[in-house]
């Protein structure tokens, strides 16, 4: 007799884009702790809200220079999230 297969899925919490963005700021302050999980949450929130890209405040970043912003954009782009920065 076969036992039923337990299919477990990791549920991405139902956060808004603003809440997911705040969790990424907190992760950046904590030396990128769990950043990939927060990016996945942000990606899901963007899809739910029908937005194309996440907007970050450069003043709140750990490295607020061109190099830091480009590195962040590249890292997020590799994970399927387009990033822009507010003025």
C-alpha positions in Angstrom: 0.0 0.0 0.0 1.3 3.4 -1.0 1.5 6.2 1.5 0.3 9.6 0.3 2.9 12.0 -0.8 3.3 15.1 1.4 3.8 18.0 -0.9 5.2 20.9 1.0 5.6 24.3 -0.6 7.4 27.2 0.9 4.7 29.8 1.0 5.9 33.4 0.3 4.1 35.6 2.8 1.4 37.9 1.4 3.2 41.2 2.0 2.6 44.4 0.1 5.4 45.9 -2.0 6.0 48.6 0.7 6.3 46.0 3.4 8.6 43.8 1.3 10.8 46.9 0.5 11.1 47.7 4.2 12.2 44.1 4.9 14.9 44.5 2.2 16.1 47.7 3.9 16.3 45.8 7.2 18.1 43.0 5.5 20.7 45.4 4.0 21.3 47.0 7.4 21.8 43.4 8.8 24.6 42.6 6.4 22.3 41.1 3.7 20.7 38.5 6.1 18.1 36.5 4.2 18.2 38.9 1.3 17.3 36.2 -1.3 14.1 35.3 0.6 13.2 39.0 0.9 13.8 39.4 -2.9 11.5 36.5 -3.6 8.8 38.0 -1.4 9.2 41.4 -3.2 9.0 39.7 -6.6 5.7 38.0 -5.5 4.3 41.3 -4.1 5.1 43.1 -7.4 3.4 40.4 -9.4 0.3 40.6 -7.1 0.1 44.3 -7.4 0.8 44.4 -11.1 3.9 46.5 -10.9 7.0 46.1 -13.1 9.7 47.4 -10.8 10.6 48.1 -7.2 11.6 51.7 -6.3 14.2 52.2 -3.5 15.3 55.3 -1.7 19.1 55.6 -2.3 19.5 57.5 1.0 18.5 54.4 2.9 21.1 52.1 1.2 24.3 50.9 2.8 26.3 52.0 -0.2 24.7 55.1 -1.7 27.1 55.5 -4.6 26.8 54.6 -8.3 28.8 51.4 -7.8 26.5 50.3 -4.9 23.3 51.1 -6.8 24.5 49.3 -10.0 25.6 46.2 -7.9 22.2 46.1 -6.2 20.4 46.5 -9.6 22.4 43.6 -11.1 21.9 41.3 -8.1 18.1 41.9 -8.1 17.9 41.6 -11.9 19.6 38.1 -11.6 16.7 37.2 -9.4 14.0 38.6 -11.7 13.3 42.0 -10.0 13.8 45.3 -11.8 15.0 48.0 -9.5 14.9 51.8 -9.8 15.8 54.6 -7.4 13.8 57.6 -6.3 15.3 61.0 -6.7 
